[in-house]
Amino acid sequence: MQLALVHARYQLLEIIRIPVAVVGSAFFPAAAMIFFVVPFTGDDAVGATFATASMITFSVMSANIFQYGVGVAEDRDQPWNPYTRTLPAGPAPRFAGRVLAGLALTYLSLIPVVVIGATLTPARVTPLAFLVTAVTVAVISVPFTLMGLAIGYSLPSKAAVVVAQVVFLPLAFGGGLLSAPGDAPGFIETIAPYLPTRGAAELMWSAVGDYRIEPLALIMLGVWVVLLASLAAWAYRRDEGRRFS
């Protein structure tokens, strides 16, 4: 655990030294709140609360896919990364440190969304719901962290940037994050339960309000976690074999 914290501190310092990386992860969800949520919520507290939960899911997805997908790919191009992979501690502390740092930055990127939701919309949650939501953020980070790792270990940095961008918007739109629960176009409502974004969004909706999770969306979220974990592990072993065998 001590080594994991050292790696997490290193990752955080490396990112914080480039402030635009932190600002970028928070900008798009905050901009989406301002342009797609604030003007349309009116006095609908329930709708505003669900919309804010959707934007939190949007922010979690954005932070993790880009942070791991692009960040890992860029790290692989640096001489420091091959060196750390030869150390006797093994990969576990590095992975744990990266995940801890990523989770910290994910929560940091949520601050503008939460502030905008609390001050510019009628969205409201109880203290207990707020705590449940904070825990749920860590849970829904899992599939997007694995997706980012799979991208980062599979592709060079230039390709990882493109793939992360190509994957991000279809998942957000297809999962129904840009509309209220049940208000997405028909074809979106048809495909949404099969995407990891929908299962993540439904967990968030149930955390902030009275929403009944669709079993199919939750099952498919679990399926995605298993598939993405397998893909990330394969990509890591493949990269390690290419570099060190």
Helices and strands as residue ranges (DSSP letters): H 2-16, H 19-32, I 33-37, H 38-41, H 45-76, H 80-84, H 92-120, H 127-154, H 157-174, H 186-191, G 192-194, H 196-208, H 215-244
